[in-house]
């Protein structure tokens, strides 16, 4: 790759192993664990399958994390998965990932989490309504500004400003909020299996109705695969710590550790949280929780109306911390792309005082704000899981390609169980992609189209934009 001759201001090495692990955990735990179990139960219709969906999603995610450890240690540079795909497959695949990350995966996730933050803020402040007062309806989408969307955008702007000011401050906020929300989720679990135990719910959920009628059969596998959309989304973003590798103090060792331990911790919490839900609410109560707020319904079952406000505060903290991690890490990918002349040149320059990719952060915030206003973030979230899982699979294929093409390349950490465990992960993610294409075509084909649009964009950019920017930078 030809890299533009931009100022070589270096990142600040300010992220410790604890901070990196907090970034993994904090980016994963947002609003999903408090919401998506309702939709999963509606699809699988049995408490046992609900737990199975979460457990399988956790195993798949953990396999990915321990496999990515080798790539993260080989390429401890800003950009993470973009760099792994660029080196393992080709610059085109690296660009397609970065393109999809910017257009949908990262920005739509930030927008949705920001709106969730605003919606739960509205529990405390009802004046923050979701009624659009400036805008209009296009088809089934309500494009425009509401007080909730305005509050969501303000939260994105605030977090972007914090991240522009320096990675040290952002890392401290991330670690602190992650500790708080991890403790809150653990408290929800403990309360659910102790004082919140509901004898009627336990009898229904863990009795004869634990498995569906007829027991567990192979015919349930496609249903389980389709139901994993929500749980995989709730477990996504574990790879984001690799985006900020250039700011870790000891990335070769800390990245694999943070990915593996962070995913293991979150998976354990998520499965136990669902055990807690099943101790408090019958499966039907989970499936029919108002606005799918399962966590809120569980706390209301324990504490009455006070539970509503307790959970609102907990989810506000959780979503705010989640977005801090997403905003911090995502901009590093666009920075890396700009260094390769595959994004606007200015995005590849660090702030001279704060040593942060300011333009990349601002560009991310602008597009995220548009998605907040569009009213399409819910649909975009359905699309991103297919694209995200597809790139996870392709990245692992890149690991095999690198082992073949460059067997002597230094590998500070090697993927455990190679080639079998990485192969299992590649096969599982491939099967999930195929299953989603068949089971949920309205969600997956648009995601595939977004990825495919990146091919002509890449060719045009390399031909007319990237080369001109590189020449201009060299001339200066």
N, C-alpha and C positions, 0 to 999 in steps of 0.2 A: 504494500500500500504506500502511495506517495503521501507524505504528511506535510501540510502547510507549515511554513517557517514562522510559527507563532511564538510569542514570548514564552520562555521556559520557566514561568513561575510554577513552583512546586506546591502540591497539597501539603497541608499540615498533618503530620502523623499524630493524631490525637485520640484515636479510637483504640481502647484497650480490649483485651479478651472479654471482660465483663460487659463492656459497652457493645461489642460485636454480638454477643449472645443476646443481650437486651434488644438489639436491633432486630434480630431474627424473631424473637418472641413477640416484641412489640409490634412488628409489622404484620405478624400473623393474626394476633388477637385484636379483632376490631369489633364489628357488630354481628358477624355471621353466626358465632356460636350461640348467640342469644335469640336468633331468628330462624335459621334455615331448617332446624329440626322439624318444624311444623310441616313444611313442604315435603321433607323426606318421609314422614309418617303417612302423609296423604298418598304417597306413591307406593310405599312398601306395605302399609296396613298392618304392621306387626312390630311390637317392641324389640324383639330379638333381631329383626332385620335392621331396625334403626341403629342399634348398637353395632351390628355387623358392618353397615355402611360406613360408620365413623371409624371403626377399627381398620377396615380395608383401606380406606382413604389415608389413614395414618401410616399404615405399613408401606403403601406405595410412595407416599411423600418421604418417609424415612429412607427408603431405598434410594430415592433420588438424591437426598441430602448426602448420604455417605458416598455415593458415586461421584457427585459433583466435587467432593473434597479433593480428589486428585487434580481435576481441572483448576480448581481455585488455587491450589498450592503451586501449580505450574505457571499460572498467569495471574499473579497477585497485582493486577493493574486495575485502574478505574475502568468500569464498563462491564465487568463480570461476564454474564452469559453472552453478551454481544461479542466479547473478545474470544470466548471459548468457541462460538460458532464461526467466527471469522478465521480462527487458526485451525479449527478441526475440520470444517467443511469448506467454506469459501467466503470471501467478502460479501457476496450476494446474500448468503444466508444470515450473516451477521447484520446486514442492513435490514433484511426483512423482519428480523426480530426487533431491532431498534425502531423501525417504522411502526410495527404493530404495537410495541410498547408505548410509543408516543401517542398514536392515534386512538388506541383503545385500552390496552391492558393496564398501564399504570395510571393514565389520566382519568379513565372512566372509573377505576377503582377508587382513586382519590375523591372524585366527584361524588360517588355513591356513599363513601364513608363520611364525607363532609355533610351530605344531606341527612344521613342517619344521625350525625351529631346535632344538626339543627332540629330534627324532628323530636329528639329526646330533650333538647333544650326547651322545646315548646310545651313539654309536660309541666315544666316549672314556670314557664312564661307563656300562657295561652295566646297572648297577642301575636306571637310568631306563627301566623297562620300559613297554610300552604296554598291559599287562594291567589291565583295570578292576577295582579293588578296592573301590570304593564306588559302587553304582549298579545298573543292570540293563539288559536288552535290550528294546527296543520295536520290534517288527518286525525289520528288518534293521539297526537302529541300536543301538549300544551306548552308552547314555547313562550318564555317571558320571565318576568321577575315577580317573585312573591317574597314575603318577609322571611320565610324559611330559607329560600334559595339565596337571598341576600346575606343572611347570617352564615350560610354554608360558604359562600364566596369570601366573606370577611375572615372566616377561620382559615381558609386556604392562603389568603393574603398575609395574615399574621404569621402563620407557620413558615411561609416562604421568606418573609422578612427575617425571621429568627435564623433560618438556614443561610441566608445571605450574610448575616452578621458573623458567622463562623461556625465551624463544625464542633468546636469544644462546647459551646452553649447548647447546640442541638443535641449532642451526645448526652450531656448532663440531663436535659429535659427528657430524652428518650429513656434513659436508664431509670430515672425517678418514676416516670409515669408507668413504665413497664412493671416495676416493683409493686406499685399501687394496684394496678389492674390485675396482675397475677394473684396478688393476695386476695383481691375482691372475688375473683373467680374461684379460688380455693375455698373462700368462706361460703360462697353459694353452694359448693359441693358438700361441705361439712354440714351446713344447715339443712340441705335437702335430705341427707341420710340420717339426721339426728332429730332435731325438733320439728322438722317439716314433714316427717314420715306420715304418709296417709295410708292407713290400713286398707281402705277400699281400692286405692290406686295400685298398691302393691299386689293385692290379690288378683286384680285384672291383668296387670302388666306382666307379672312373673309367674302366673298360673298357666292354665291350659292355653291361653291366648298369646303366650310368649312368641310362638312360631305361628305362621299362617296355617289355615286349614290344609291338611295334607302334608304338613311338615316341609322341610327344606328340600327342594328339588332343583335340578339343573335348569328348569324353565324359569326360575327366579333370577338367574344370573343377568340377563339383559335388563331386568327391572332394577336390580341393584346397581348396575353400571350407570343407568340413566339417573338414578337417584343420587349418585355421587357428585353431581354438578354442584350442589350446594355445599357439601362437606369439603370438596376439593377447593372451592372458592374460599371457604373459611380457613383452609390450611395453606392457601397460596401466599406468595411474597416471601417465603423462607429463603429464596435465592437472592433477595435484594441486598443482603450484606456484601455479596460479591461485587455489586456495582460500586461500592465505596471502598474497594480493596486498597486503593491508593492512599487512604487515610488511616489504615490500620497500622499499629506500631509493629506488629509481627505477623503480617498477613499469611505467610506460608504455613504457620502453625495454627494461628487463631481462626482462620476462615473455616477449615474443615471441622474444628472443634465446635465453633459457634453454630454451624449449620446442623451438625448431628445432634448436639445436646439441646439446642433450641427446639428442633422439630420433635425430639423425643419428649421433652417437657410439655410442649403444647398438645401433642397427640394424647398424652396421658391425661391432661386436664380436660380435653374435649370429651374423651370417652367417659370419664368420671362425671363430668357435668351432665351428660345425658342419662347416666345412672341416677344422678340426683333428680333430674326432671321426672324420671319414671317412678321415683319414690314419692313424689308430691302430686303429680297429675296423671290421670289415666291417659292412655294413648289417644283417645278421642279428644280429650282436653288439650293435648299438645297439638293435634292436627287442626283444631278449631280455635286456637289461641287468637284473641283479637289482634288484627294486623300482624299475625305471625309472631308476636312478641312472647315467645315461650318463656324466656328468662323473667320477664315482668309478671306473667301469669303465675309462675312458680313462686315468686316472692309475695305476690298478692295472696296466694294460697296459704302462705305462712304468716304474713303480718297484716293482711287486709290492705286497705287503701294506702297505708304507709309504704308498703312494698313497691308500689308504682313509682313513688318519688325516689326511693333508695336505688332502684334499678335504673331510673333515668340518670341519676348522678353517676352511677357506675359506668353506664354505657357512654356517657359524655366523656369521661376520663379515658375510657378504652379507645373510643374512636379518635379523640384528639391525639393521643399518643401514637395510634396506628398511623394516622396521616403524617405525623412528624417524621416517622421512619420512611414512609413511602415517598414523601417529598424530598427528603435528604438523598435517598439512594437513586431515585429515578433520574434526576438531573445529571448524575455521573455518566449514565449511558449516552446521553446526548452530547456531553462533553467529549467522550471517547470517539463518538461518531464524527464530531466536528474536527477532531485531530486527524481523522482519516479522510477529510474532505467529503463526508457524507451527511453533513448537517451544516447549518449556517456557521461560517467561520468564527463569528463573534462568540458562539456558544462554547468554543474550545479555548477561551481565554479565562484565566482565573482573576478574580478581583485582586488588585495589587496589595491591598491591606488585609483583607479577610481571607484570602486564598480559597475562595469558593467560586464555583461556576455560575456566576450571577445571571448571565444572559440565559443559560440553560434553565435555571430555576424560574426565571420570569416567564420564559416561553411555555414552560410546563404549567405554570399557574394560569396563564391566559387561556390556554386551550381547556384546562380543567374547568375554568369558570364558564366557558361557553357550554361545556357539557352539563354543568349545573343548571344553566338557563334553558337548555334544550328540552329538558323533561324526558330525554331518551336514556338516561343513565341506567335505569332498570333493565331495559332491553340490551344495552351494551354489556352489562354484566353477564347476561346469559350467553352472549357471544364470546366473551373473552376466555372462558374456561377451555373451550375446544382449542383455541389458538395457543393458549399457555401450555396445555398438556402436549400439543403437537410439537412445540419448540423444546419442551423437556425431552421428548423422545429423540428428536433430531440431534440435540446436544450430546446425548449419550452415544448416539451413532458416531458423532465426532470424536468421542473418547476412543472408540475402537479404531477409527481412522488414524488418530495420532499415534496409537500404539503400533500400528502397521507402518505408517510413513516415517515416523521419527522415534524408533525404539530406544535410541540412546539419549533422548532429551531428558534433562534432570527432572525427576519426579520426587519431590520431598515427601509426598504422601501418596500412597497407592490405594486405589479403590479396593475395599475388602471384598474377597470372594470373586475377584476378576478371573475369568470372564463371565461366571455364572450369574452372580447377583446383578451386575449391570445389564446382562442380557435379559434377565427376568424383568427388570424395570422397563427396558425398552419394549418388551413384548406386552407387558401390562398396560403401559401408556398407549401403545398402538391399538390394543383391543378396546380401551376406553374411547379412543378417538373414533374407531369404526362404529362402536356401539352408539355413540352420541350422534354420528351422522345418520344412522338408521332410526334411532329412537326419538331424536329431537332435531329434525332437519330444519325447522324454522329458526332454531338458535344457532346451529353449527355451520350451515352453509354460508350465512352472511359473514361469520367470522373467517371462514376460509376465503371468501371473496376479498375481505379487507387485506388478508395476507397477500393474495394474488395481485392486488392492485399495486403492491409494493414493487413488483418486478419491473413494470414500465417506468415507475417513478425512479427506481435505481438507475435504469439505463439512461433516462433523460438527464438525471442529476449528474451522473458521471460524464456524460457527453457535453452538456451545456453549462453546468453550474460548478461542479466540483473541480473540474480542470481549470476553469477560469479563476476560481478563488485561489487555487494553489499557485497559479502563475502570478497572480497579483501579489500574493504574500511573498513569493520568492523575489519579485521585483523590488519590494520594499526592503 
